Amino acid sequence: MTARRESVIEPGQTDLSPQAFERLAQYITKELGIKMPEGKLPMVQSRLLRRVRELGLPSLDHYAAYFFDSPNQDEREHFINSVTTNKTDFFREPEHFAFLCGTVLPEFSAGRAAGRRFQVWSAGCSSGEEPYTLAMVLAEYAAGDAAFDFAILATDVSTRVLKVAHEGVYDQAKVLPAPLELRRKYLLRGRGENESLVRVSPRLRAKVSFHSLNFMADSFGIRDAFDAVFFRNVMIYFERSTQEQVINRMAKHMAPGAYLFVGHAESLAGLDIPFRPVRTSVYRKAGGV
Ligand SMILES: C[S@@+](CC[C@H](N)C(=O)[O-])C[C@H]1O[C@@H](n2cnc3c(N)ncnc32)[C@H](O)[C@@H]1O
């Protein structure tokens, strides 16, 4: 154990060589679609440092050699968990939820076939804040329309964030962007040593199913035809050609006229895809309207 500790990186020994970075960068782009220009070297380095320490390896270059020479599923998972960017929030980009309630849901209710549930996909859901925001908003809408029901699929490639999402436990500070009334209704306060935490209520959690999914997979293994897809702040990390490929694949799982929400910093302009813009960062699939 001591020998292992002694071999761990010393300050100044942490640099990832450009060659090793290039190899890791190519792997990240091929496996995850995430572009990795040279400028990302310090980020990759700092993200992998913890794992290098856990493994007791002497340097990041040793880690790169270890990663490629002895590939195993477990290390691949650690690697993906380390290099993905998972920043998210409750009620992030709130105009999308206002548009959903004010336009998309009333439209769905008006044209709904009997017994049809509103199906939403939170694609790249990170630690759950986005799908649980959707769950709160849709549950509120359902409270005013007895015939309305919904289901949410939430997927991500990182098993680390999916575990957090599945547990649905957050620091109180994290849920503050949610309106007080919704927090009171849908979040349970921790007691004793968990006083600073809240848990998403079981009835809300029951509306969301979490699965691992990589957008680079040839098939998504999804049978549903979604009425809305939230694909926000994910494709900003992808090459244009990858964005086009993923959105075309996604479109196959969307109903005609379904809505696609992307991040405010993202645009689908110029891509060869079956969507037309509706308003800033909201698109609609061809057909149905
Ligand atoms: C910045 S978060 C965005 C979370 C949420 N959609 C939001 O807007 O707050 C991006 C998420 O996309 C996931 N991701 C990145 N590449 C992916 C891929 N190839 N397949 C599936 N998920 C991916 C990351 O793991 C991360 O959790």
The ligand as an SDF file (V2000), in Angstrom:
LIG
                    3D

 27 29  0  0  0  0  0  0  0  0999 V2000
  -23.5840   19.5900  -20.1090 C   0  0  0  0  0  0  0  0  0  0  0  0
  -24.5840   18.1620  -19.8120 S   0  0  0  0  0  0  0  0  0  0  0  0
  -26.2000   18.7600  -20.2370 C   0  0  0  0  0  0  0  0  0  0  0  0
  -27.2660   18.2580  -19.2830 C   0  0  0  0  0  0  0  0  0  0  0  0
  -28.6770   18.7800  -19.5620 C   0  0  0  0  0  0  0  0  0  0  0  0
  -29.1560   18.3390  -20.8370 N   0  0  0  0  0  0  0  0  0  0  0  0
  -28.7290   20.2810  -19.4470 C   0  0  0  0  0  0  0  0  0  0  0  0
  -28.8670   20.9830  -20.4640 O   0  0  0  0  0  0  0  0  0  0  0  0
  -28.6370   20.7990  -18.3280 O   0  0  0  0  0  0  0  0  0  0  0  0
  -24.1710   17.1140  -21.2100 C   0  0  0  0  0  0  0  0  0  0  0  0
  -24.4100   15.6270  -20.9670 C   0  0  0  0  0  0  0  0  0  0  0  0
  -24.2750   14.9290  -22.2130 O   0  0  0  0  0  0  0  0  0  0  0  0
  -23.6690   13.6750  -21.9570 C   0  0  0  0  0  0  0  0  0  0  0  0
  -23.0350   13.1620  -23.1760 N   0  0  0  0  0  0  0  0  0  0  0  0
  -21.9190   13.6080  -23.7850 C   0  0  0  0  0  0  0  0  0  0  0  0
  -21.6270   12.8490  -24.8500 N   0  0  0  0  0  0  0  0  0  0  0  0
  -22.5790   11.8970  -24.9210 C   0  0  0  0  0  0  0  0  0  0  0  0
  -22.8160   10.8060  -25.8080 C   0  0  0  0  0  0  0  0  0  0  0  0
  -22.0080   10.5470  -26.8330 N   0  0  0  0  0  0  0  0  0  0  0  0
  -23.9140   10.0310  -25.5980 N   0  0  0  0  0  0  0  0  0  0  0  0
  -24.7480   10.3040  -24.5600 C   0  0  0  0  0  0  0  0  0  0  0  0
  -24.5680   11.3080  -23.6720 N   0  0  0  0  0  0  0  0  0  0  0  0
  -23.4890   12.0970  -23.8640 C   0  0  0  0  0  0  0  0  0  0  0  0
  -22.6820   13.9630  -20.8470 C   0  0  0  0  0  0  0  0  0  0  0  0
  -22.3550   12.8060  -20.0970 O   0  0  0  0  0  0  0  0  0  0  0  0
  -23.3980   15.0180  -20.0070 C   0  0  0  0  0  0  0  0  0  0  0  0
  -24.0420   14.4790  -18.8890 O   0  0  0  0  0  0  0  0  0  0  0  0
  1  2  1  0
  2  3  1  0
  2 10  1  0
  3  4  1  0
  4  5  1  0
  5  6  1  0
  5  7  1  0
  7  8  2  0
  7  9  1  0
 10 11  1  0
 11 12  1  0
 11 26  1  0
 12 13  1  0
 13 14  1  0
 13 24  1  0
 14 15  1  0
 14 23  1  0
 15 16  2  0
 16 17  1  0
 17 18  1  0
 17 23  2  0
 18 19  1  0
 18 20  2  0
 20 21  1  0
 21 22  2  0
 22 23  1  0
 24 25  1  0
 24 26  1  0
 26 27  1  0
M  CHG  2   2   1   9  -1
M  END
$$$$
